[in-house]
Every structure is written in C-alpha cells, then in structure tokens.
Amino acid sequence: AASLGDRFVKIEGRAIFVAPLVLPEEIAEIAGRQEIDVVRLKAADGRIVDVLAGTAPRAWPRWRPIDEAAAVIGLAVSTAAGPAPAPPPADGTAWPADPAALLVVAKRVAWYPSTPLGELGMDYGLFDTVADGQKLVGGDTEAFYGMLAAMGRGSEESIEAAAGPPADVMPLLDPKQRWFADHRGDPVTVDGVARRATRIAIDDPVRRRAVGADHYWELFVFVPTSLIKIGERLQESYPIVCCVRSLPSGMPTGQNINERVRVSGFAMKRYAYPLPKLQGQTDKPERRQETPLVIGRRAVWVPEPSTADATSLLGWIFAGLAGLIGLLLAFGAWRSARDTRRRERRERDALPERIELP
C-alpha cells in the first residue's frame, strides 16, 4: 500500500458485480451507517478493481452479475484483496472468486448507461437523491448541474434528434401516472409560448467550471393541453419549466413576455414552485404548483412577424396583383385590336376587284 503513495486514482470501465457489506458494530458507529456497497469493476486495461463505495446506483441489482459503464474517483489503498461482501444471500450466490488487482475507497461510483443522456456523460447515479414534488433542494444539486454540463457536450442537432417532435405532455403533467419513476433522464421536446425568461447566475466557481458557463436561463413555457381543471379553474394550457444554457440572439426576456419557443432536452423531475398570492389572501398558506423540469441546451425562438413586416408583405402582394391585372388588361386590349385588324382584312379581301355602278 505504501507504493500507492496515498493518491487518488480515476478508474473507468465496466461494473460487473455489486453487493452490500454489513459493517461491524464499532465501525458502523464511526461511519454513521450500517453498510456500504462493494463494487467490482473491470477497468479499461483489463484489471479487476474492487471499490468500497459509500453508495452505488440503486438501479443496479445486488448479488447479480451486471455489465454497466462506470467510473470512480477514489483513494487507492491496497493491491491486496479487500473485504468480501457479507452476508451472502440464501440462494447461494457468491462474490466473484477472481482476485482484485487494486482496492479503492470512494464516496460513490458513477454510472453512464447507453442512453442519449448517458452518452453525453451524465451520471445517472446522481438521480438517486432527486426529490420530486419540491423545489430544487440539496439532493437535486449535483444532478441539475450535471445535466447542464452534459448539455454543453452535445450538439443541438443531436439533442433534437434524440428528443424527436413534441409528443403528448399529459403523462408528464399528471402525477398519478408517475412518469418520472421510469423515465427520468428521457429526452423530450417542449413546444409552446414562453411567458417568462429569467437569467440565473451560477455563483459557485466550481459549478461554473463544471458547467462551462456563468449562468443559465429559466423559462416558463405554456404548452397546449386538453381541458384540465387546476384548483377551481378550467384551462387548456399548462406551464413547463425549462432550464437552458442559452437563448437566441434578440429574443425578449423578463417576467412578462409572449414568445413562441421550442426546447429539446431531458426530463429531470417534478418541480414545485410557489404561486403568487391573490389580492386579499395574504394571510392564507402559500400555494404551490407542480410541473415537469426539463434541462436543454438552448431554446429555439419562433418570432411572430412584425406589423411593419406584415404591412410590407401585404404591399408587395397588392403591387404584384395590380401588376398582374395590368398585364392581363394590356394583353386583352392587344388581342382585341389584333382580332379587329384581322376581321377588317378578311372583309376587304372579300370585296370584288371592280364594281360597275348604274
């Protein structure tokens, strides 16, 4: 272990097995937890690495062979075998017998599944602490900024291709359908009217470096829906909150806009935000509304044509019509004159060469 120099290492490869290790009572008291996860990785260079991790992705089955893209940053502590997970399950499944070449201690193991978002370098293990039905809370932070950083690694064209055209948004809006339980991180396209666009500064310098930007934009995009009842009000649109890295040049921003936009991105959580209190209801509890939170690279702005542009366009249309009518009238007059000349010529040709008067 002395040859390792107490240094941090980064291991990338495939996670092939994971199992919990129940800690002895005295160690559990010091660690403040009853168990940790032991993850076996097959590194890119073929080495077998065991990782004592505070947590591994919950979606990985325990005591079963797996094959998932993974990475870890931790402290290398030994080239000898580490503790084997215990106790084993009653079905006789055992920890792999092959010896490990390295033992690493780490806070967590990252997971990069073969999904459009995972291929952009998003660690899906960060979704384990995301809390639905709330505002952005502490457990959401790493996943939120991780998704913003991933958006910077993908092109808008590839994100739009993964998201496809706008689809039915009701499964995302209806909490009873529990869409986020199985689709967190899935690509979606939001098409509607932005009523608010707010610039949010990233104050933490570490976050700025990770994201590659010092701010992002929060949009409230109202999308068309079937007739739904919110509280005591019937409506045919609903807001979806979209956070994007950038906006198109010239797009209006602020708290009261009305701009048609389209955002292709990835669904993160059911986001809750406070509603403004109505006049005379200042003493009542705060009202909150839940909506999907979508993270994207940028918004596509579809501006309405201006009055001047429309007037200019109509002017050109009328001028074109007037010119066409003038041409038709001139052609009609020329054709009429031509036909008259031809008739007169035929009448003259029909006359005899000489007339004998009495």
C-alpha positions in Angstrom: 0.0 0.0 0.0 2.9 2.3 0.6 3.9 2.1 -3.1 0.5 3.6 -4.0 1.5 6.9 -2.4 -1.9 7.6 -0.9 -3.0 9.1 -4.1 -6.4 9.5 -5.8 -7.0 7.5 -9.0 -9.6 7.5 -11.6 -10.8 4.2 -12.9 -13.1 3.8 -16.0 -14.5 0.6 -17.2 -17.5 -1.8 -16.6 -19.2 -2.5 -13.3 -19.7 -6.3 -13.2 -20.9 -7.0 -9.7 -22.2 -5.1 -6.7 -23.2 -6.3 -3.2 -23.7 -4.7 0.2 -21.2 -5.1 3.0 -22.6 -5.0 6.6 -20.2 -3.1 8.8 -19.1 -4.3 12.2 -20.9 -2.5 15.0 -17.9 -0.4 16.1 -17.1 0.7 12.6 -20.8 1.4 11.8 -20.9 3.7 14.8 -17.9 5.7 13.5 -19.2 5.7 9.9 -22.7 6.6 10.9 -24.2 3.9 8.7 -24.8 0.2 8.9 -23.5 -0.9 5.5 -21.6 0.2 2.4 -21.5 -1.1 -1.2 -18.7 -3.1 -2.7 -18.5 -2.7 -6.5 -16.3 -4.8 -8.7 -15.0 -3.0 -11.8 -13.3 -4.4 -14.9 -11.1 -1.4 -15.9 -10.4 -0.4 -19.5 -7.0 -2.0 -19.3 -8.4 -5.3 -18.1 -7.5 -5.0 -14.4 -10.0 -6.1 -11.7 -10.7 -3.3 -9.2 -12.8 -3.5 -6.1 -14.3 -0.3 -4.8 -15.6 0.3 -1.2 -18.2 2.9 -2.0 -20.5 4.9 0.2 -23.1 4.3 -2.4 -23.6 2.7 -5.8 -26.6 3.3 -8.2 -29.8 2.0 -6.7 -30.9 0.6 -10.1 -28.0 -1.9 -10.1 -29.2 -5.3 -8.8 -27.3 -6.6 -5.8 -25.7 -10.0 -5.8 -26.2 -10.4 -9.5 -23.8 -10.1 -12.4 -24.2 -6.8 -14.3 -22.5 -5.1 -17.2 -22.7 -1.3 -16.9 -20.4 1.6 -18.0 -19.0 3.1 -14.8 -16.3 5.2 -13.4 -14.9 6.0 -10.0 -12.5 8.6 -8.4 -11.2 7.4 -5.1 -8.2 6.7 -2.9 -6.2 3.6 -3.8 -5.4 1.8 -0.5 -4.2 -1.7 -1.4 -3.1 -4.1 -4.1 -4.3 -6.9 -1.9 -7.8 -8.3 -1.7 -10.3 -6.3 0.2 -13.2 -7.4 2.4 -15.8 -9.6 0.7 -19.4 -8.5 0.9 -21.3 -10.3 3.6 -23.6 -11.8 4.5 -24.3 -13.6 1.1 -27.9 -14.3 0.1 -29.6 -17.6 0.9 -29.7 -18.7 -2.7 -26.0 -19.4 -2.6 -24.8 -16.6 -4.8 -21.2 -15.7 -4.0 -18.9 -12.9 -4.6 -16.7 -13.4 -7.8 -13.7 -15.6 -7.0 -11.2 -13.8 -9.2 -8.7 -11.7 -7.1 -8.7 -7.9 -7.5 -5.6 -6.1 -8.5 -6.5 -2.9 -6.7 -8.7 -1.8 -3.8 -10.1 1.7 -3.9 -12.2 3.7 -1.4 -14.6 6.2 -2.9 -17.6 8.2 -2.0 -19.6 6.9 -4.9 -19.5 5.0 -8.2 -20.7 6.9 -11.3 -23.0 5.2 -13.9 -23.2 6.1 -17.6 -25.9 3.9 -19.3 -26.3 3.6 -23.0 -29.0 6.3 -23.3 -28.8 9.7 -25.2 -28.2 11.5 -21.9 -25.8 8.9 -20.6 -23.7 9.1 -23.8 -23.3 12.8 -23.1 -21.5 12.0 -19.9 -24.4 12.3 -17.4 -24.0 10.2 -14.3 -27.4 8.5 -13.7 -26.4 7.6 -10.1 -27.0 11.3 -9.3 -30.7 10.8 -9.9 -30.9 8.6 -6.8 -31.2 11.7 -4.5 -33.5 13.8 -6.7 -36.7 14.7 -4.8 -39.9 15.0 -6.8 -42.7 17.4 -5.8 -40.3 20.0 -4.3 -38.3 23.0 -5.5 -34.6 22.5 -6.2 -33.3 21.0 -2.9 -29.9 19.8 -1.8 -30.3 16.3 -3.2 -31.0 17.7 -6.7 -28.0 20.0 -7.0 -25.5 17.5 -8.4 -27.9 16.1 -10.9 -29.1 19.5 -12.0 -25.6 20.9 -12.7 -24.5 17.5 -14.1 -27.3 17.8 -16.7 -26.4 21.4 -17.6 -22.8 20.3 -18.1 -23.9 17.4 -20.3 -25.9 19.7 -22.5 -22.7 21.6 -23.3 -21.1 18.3 -24.5 -23.9 17.6 -27.1 -24.9 19.5 -30.2 -28.4 20.9 -30.5 -28.9 18.8 -33.6 -28.2 15.5 -31.8 -30.3 16.5 -28.8 -33.2 17.4 -31.1 -32.8 14.1 -33.0 -33.0 12.2 -29.7 -36.0 14.1 -28.4 -38.0 14.0 -31.6 -41.1 16.1 -32.3 -43.4 17.3 -29.5 -45.5 14.5 -28.0 -48.4 14.3 -25.6 -47.4 16.0 -22.4 -50.2 14.7 -20.2 -48.2 11.7 -18.8 -45.5 14.2 -17.6 -48.1 16.6 -16.1 -50.4 14.0 -14.4 -48.7 13.0 -11.0 -50.9 9.9 -10.9 -49.1 8.4 -13.9 -45.7 8.5 -12.0 -44.0 9.1 -15.3 -40.7 10.2 -13.7 -40.3 6.9 -11.8 -39.3 5.1 -15.0 -38.4 7.9 -17.4 -36.2 10.3 -15.5 -33.5 11.5 -17.9 -35.5 10.7 -21.0 -35.4 13.1 -24.0 -38.5 15.3 -24.6 -39.4 18.3 -26.8 -41.5 21.2 -25.4 -43.3 23.4 -27.8 -45.3 26.4 -26.5 -45.4 30.0 -25.5 -42.7 31.4 -23.1 -44.3 33.8 -20.6 -41.2 34.3 -18.5 -37.4 34.1 -19.2 -35.1 34.7 -16.2 -31.3 34.8 -16.2 -29.9 32.8 -13.3 -26.3 33.4 -12.3 -24.1 30.5 -11.2 -22.3 31.9 -8.2 -20.1 28.9 -7.3 -16.8 29.0 -9.2 -16.6 25.1 -9.1 -20.0 24.9 -10.7 -19.1 27.5 -13.3 -16.1 25.4 -14.3 -18.0 22.2 -14.4 -20.9 23.7 -16.5 -18.6 25.9 -18.6 -20.8 28.9 -18.2 -21.6 31.5 -15.5 -25.4 31.5 -16.0 -28.4 29.7 -17.4 -31.9 30.7 -18.4 -35.2 29.6 -16.7 -38.2 29.6 -19.0 -41.9 29.1 -18.1 -43.3 27.6 -21.4 -47.1 27.2 -21.6 -47.9 24.2 -23.7 -51.4 23.3 -25.1 -53.3 20.6 -23.3 -56.7 19.0 -23.3 -59.2 20.7 -21.0 -57.9 20.3 -17.4 -59.0 21.6 -14.0 -56.4 23.3 -11.8 -58.0 24.2 -8.5 -61.3 25.8 -9.4 -60.1 26.9 -12.8 -60.5 25.2 -16.2 -57.7 25.7 -18.7 -56.3 24.4 -21.9 -52.6 25.1 -21.3 -50.0 24.4 -18.6 -46.5 25.7 -17.8 -43.4 23.5 -18.1 -40.2 24.9 -16.6 -37.3 24.6 -19.0 -33.7 25.5 -18.0 -31.4 26.1 -20.9 -27.8 27.2 -21.3 -28.5 29.9 -23.9 -31.3 31.9 -25.7 -31.3 33.1 -29.3 -30.0 36.5 -30.0 -32.6 39.2 -29.9 -35.2 37.1 -28.0 -37.2 39.2 -25.4 -36.6 38.3 -21.8 -38.2 39.2 -18.5 -41.2 38.4 -16.4 -43.9 39.3 -18.9 -43.2 38.1 -22.4 -45.2 36.2 -25.0 -42.8 34.3 -27.3 -43.2 31.1 -29.2 -40.3 28.7 -28.4 -39.3 25.1 -28.7 -37.0 23.3 -26.3 -35.5 19.9 -26.8 -33.9 18.5 -23.7 -34.1 15.9 -20.9 -36.7 15.5 -18.1 -35.2 15.8 -14.6 -38.0 15.9 -12.0 -41.5 17.1 -11.0 -40.7 20.6 -9.9 -42.8 22.6 -7.4 -42.8 26.4 -7.3 -44.8 28.9 -5.3 -47.8 30.7 -6.9 -48.3 34.4 -6.2 -50.9 35.2 -3.6 -54.1 36.8 -4.8 -55.3 40.1 -3.5 -56.9 39.8 -0.1 -55.3 36.4 0.5 -52.0 37.4 2.1 -52.9 35.6 5.3 -53.5 32.2 3.6 -50.9 29.4 3.3 -48.6 29.5 0.3 -50.0 27.8 -2.8 -47.6 25.6 -4.8 -47.9 24.1 -8.3 -46.0 21.2 -9.7 -44.7 20.9 -13.2 -42.0 19.0 -15.1 -38.5 20.4 -15.1 -36.7 20.0 -18.4 -33.0 20.7 -19.0 -31.9 21.7 -22.5 -29.0 23.2 -24.4 -30.9 26.2 -25.9 -34.4 27.4 -26.9 -35.4 27.8 -30.5 -37.3 31.0 -30.9 -40.1 31.3 -33.5 -40.9 35.1 -33.5 -44.2 36.4 -34.9 -43.8 38.6 -38.0 -43.8 42.3 -37.0 -46.6 44.8 -38.1 -44.1 46.5 -40.4 -43.1 43.3 -42.0 -46.7 42.2 -42.4 -47.6 45.6 -44.0 -44.6 45.4 -46.3 -45.5 41.9 -47.3 -49.1 42.9 -48.0 -47.9 45.9 -50.0 -45.8 43.6 -52.2 -48.7 41.3 -52.6 -51.0 44.1 -53.7 -48.4 45.5 -56.0 -47.9 42.1 -57.6 -51.7 41.7 -58.0 -52.0 45.1 -59.5 -49.2 44.4 -61.9 -50.7 41.1 -62.9 -54.1 42.7 -63.5 -52.4 45.4 -65.6 -50.7 42.8 -67.7 -53.9 40.9 -68.2 -55.8 44.1 -69.3 -53.0 45.1 -71.7 -53.0 41.6 -73.2 -56.7 41.7 -73.6 -56.6 45.1 -75.4 -53.8 43.9 -77.7 -55.7 40.7 -78.5 -58.9 42.7 -79.2 -57.1 45.1 -81.6 -55.4 42.2 -83.3 -58.7 40.4 -83.9 -60.3 43.7 -85.3 -57.5 44.1 -87.8 -57.8 40.5 -88.9 -61.6 40.9 -89.4 -61.2 44.1 -91.4 -58.5 42.4 -93.6 -60.9 39.5 -94.3 -63.7 41.8 -95.2 -61.5 43.8 -97.6 -60.3 40.6 -99.3 -63.9 39.5 -99.8 -64.8 42.7 -101.9 -64.8 42.4 -105.8 -61.9 43.9 -107.7 -64.3 46.4 -109.6 -67.8 47.5 -109.1 -70.0 48.6 -112.1 -72.2 51.5 -111.0 -75.5 52.0 -112.9 
